[in-house]
Structure formats: C-alpha cells, structure tokens
C-alpha cells in the first residue's frame, strides 16, 4: 500500500500528541513530535545561557546542534548531541521559551531541514504547528486539530499535574498567551493550511478523532486507486 505523509497542526491542548501517536500506530507509520524539537532547542539554549532574542547565539547553537529521535521501550526519545533530554523539556518554562525561539529565522531554518530529512520516504505522521503550511506544503493529507480554549486548558492542566504545580487558571493564561504569540508572529504563524481538514475535538474522544482521520486517509487512498 502506498505510504503517505500526514500532518497534524493545531494549538496547544487540542489533543495533537495523543491523536498523532494513535493514528501513527493505527497506520503503522512513524510518529514525529516536532514540538519536542523546538523544546529541545529551547532547553539547550537555556542550558548554554542563550536568550530567545539572541539571534547570533541561536545561529551558532544551530550549527553545532544534533537533534534526533531514537526508539526505546518507552517510545521515541529526543537526543541532543548524544544526551537524552526527553524528560527535561516538558516544563512550563521550556514551553514558553520554545514558543519564543520558534519565531527566530535561524532556528526555523535549521529545524526545517531536520524535519524534512525525517519526512523522506513518507510513512509518517508529523505533529506540529506549521507542518502543513510551511514544512510540508505538499503533504498528502493535512489536518488542523482544534478545541475550545477552556477545553484545551483543562487537557493541558491534566497532563501537567504530575510534573508541575500550575493552577488551571495559570495554564489557561499560558495557553492564551502562546496562542496569541503563535498566531500573530510574522514567520510561520499558526493557522490551518488552505487544504487542511479541520477537526474540532472539543466534544470528541480521542478514538472518535482518530477514526475520523482514518476515514479521511482511507478516502484519499481509495481516490488514488
């Protein structure tokens, strides 16, 4: 069967990560969490004392940074210059820093190449914020997953409870601020691709979202037979 390249974009808390993993498993495809790449850059930049507005420092960082995913019994692990940083990038501080550094041209150019290399051969589900608009404008199937702000805040709050002390109100504040930053930036703003299939997951379970996506993908494959 023909392998496709599938993109799933959308704002924080829409359910992209869980849905993307489930869809990739269902299809037997690779799952690529591109948000983790930006978080990884943000983590390394902070560790090296490089600010999010230090374009020179970020450009030097990009030239010597080697980011990759490696499979493990616990799923894909993010490796930065040989160090596993998977468990260090899911903090509120790194989340906001990743949003800031993702707007810098030098880092976007670096990660554009990394992501496109990962997409060679297709058979992959790429989760992110500009996968269908910038990184893979020729993707075979593009989705944009959204949900109401309050629903997204509650989902993210539930995810973070085990590793953070933020209140629900603080999580909602951060999500709204990140939405504003990501949707209004000049470089690769968060928005659906013109040909993206938009799914509102506010009142849908993960299984329902995955089933809807799988139907869209099957229809696409049937249409090419």
N, C-alpha and C positions, 0 to 999 in steps of 0.2 A: 504494500500500500504506500502511496505517495506520502512523504513526510512534509509537514507544514511548519512554518514559523508563525507562532501565535504571540500576540502582545496583549497584555492586560494593564491598562493605565487607570489611574484614579487617585483621589485624595487619601490622606491618612485615615485609617479606621474603617474604610469601605469594605474590608474583608479580602483585599487582594492577595495577601500572603497565603491564607488558608485555602482560598479558592484556587489560586495558581498551583499550589502543591497538589491538591486533589485532582485537578484537571490534568496535570502532567502525569500523575500516577495512573490515571484512567487511560490516558493515551499511550503510556509507555515512553513519554518524552522526558527530556532534561528540564529541570526547573531552575531558572536563573533569577535570583533576587537582586535586581540591580540597585535597589535602595541600600542593600548591605555594602555595595561597592562605595557609594558615597559616604556612608557611615564609616567605612574603613579608612577612607582618605581623611575624614574629619578627625578620627581617632589618632591617626599617625601625625597629622598636622598639630594637634593639641600636644601630643607627647613631645614633639620637637619644638614647641613654642612658636609655631607659625600661626599668625592670626588669619581669620577668614577674609580679610581685605588686603592681605599681603600678597599681591599678585606675583611678585618676584620670588618670594619664598615658596609659594604654591607651585610655581612653574619648575623650580629646582626640585621640589618634592616629587612632582610627576615624573621627572626624568630618571629618578633613581628608585621609584616605587614599583614593586612587582606584586600585583594583586591576582589571586586566583582562587577558585573553589576546588576543594578536594572532598571526595565522598568518604563517609565514615558510617559507623553503625548508628550514629545519632543524626544522620543526614549530612548535607553539604556543610563544610567548614570553610570559613573565609581565612585565607592565608595572606599575610602581608610581609614580604621579604623574609619568608620562611617561618614566621611566627603566627600561631593560631590566635586570632583576635575575636573569634566569633562571639564569645561570652562577654566581651568588653564594649560592645558597640550599641547596646540596647538601653542606654540611659537617656533621660530627658535632655541632658546637656549635649550629648553627642547627636541626638535627634535634631535639635535646633541648629547646632553647628553644621550638620550635614546639609540642612536647608540653605544655610548661608554660603558654604563653599561650592554648592552645586550651581550657583549663579556665576562663578568665575570662569571665564573663557578657557584659561589654560587647563584647568582640571576637566572641564567638559570635553575638550578636545582629546585629552588623554583617555578618559573613560569611554568616549565614543569608539575609539579604536579597540579597547579591551572588549567592549560589548559586541562589536561587530565580529571580532575574531571568534567569540563564543557562539555566535549565531551561524557560523559557517556549517553547512551540512544540514541545517534546519533540524526538525525533530525536537523543537524546544519551545517552552513557554517562558516568555520574558515578562517579568512583573516590574512596573516602574511608574514613571510619571510622564515621560516623553518618548516611550518606546515606539508608539505608532505614529507619532508626529515628526520625530527627528531621527532617532536611531535606526528604526526600520520602517521607513515610509512605504516600502514595498512589501511589508509583511502580508502573509496570505490571509490571516483573519485577525482583526483588531477589535478589542473590547475596551470599553470605558466603564469601570465599575464605580458606582456612586452610592450614597446613602445620606439620610438627613444628618445635619451636624450633631444633633443630640445623640442619635444612634451611633454615629462614629465615635463620639467622645466616650460613650459608655463602653463600647467594644474595646477601645484602646485602654481605658481605665482598668478593665477586667484583665487585659493582657499584662499590664504593668504592675498589678498588685503584688505579685510575687517578688519583684525586684526593685520597686520604687515606692516612695512614700507620698506621691502626689495625690491630692484630692480630686474628685470628679470635676469640680469647678476649675481647678488648675489645668487638668488635662484638656477640658473643653476650650479654655483660654489659649493653650498652646496650639491646639488644632486649628482654631480660628486664625491665629497669627500666622501659622505655617501656610494655611490656605491662601491668605492674603499675600504673603511673600511669594509663593509659588505661582499664583495665577496672574500676578501683576508684573513679574520680572520681565525685562526685555528679552533675555536669552532663554529660549525654550520654555515658555510659560506652560503651566498645567492647563490643558484643555483637551477635549476629545478630538481625535483625528476626524477629518471630514467624512471618512467612510467607516468610522468606528461603530460598532454595535453597542449602544448604551443600555446598561442594565442597572436599575435602581434596586439595591439589595435591602432597603430599609425593612421590608416586610417579608423577605425571603430567607429561607435557611440556606446554609452552605450547599447542601445537597441539591436544593432547587436551583441555585445559581449555576452549579456545575452541570446539572442536567440541561439547563437552557443553553449553556455554552456548547456542550457536547452536541446538541441538536443542530446548532448553527454551523459547527465544524463539519458534521456529517452531511448537512445540506450542501456545503461548499464542495466537499469531495464528490458527492453524487452529481453535482452540476458540472464537474470536470471529466466525468466518465464518458 
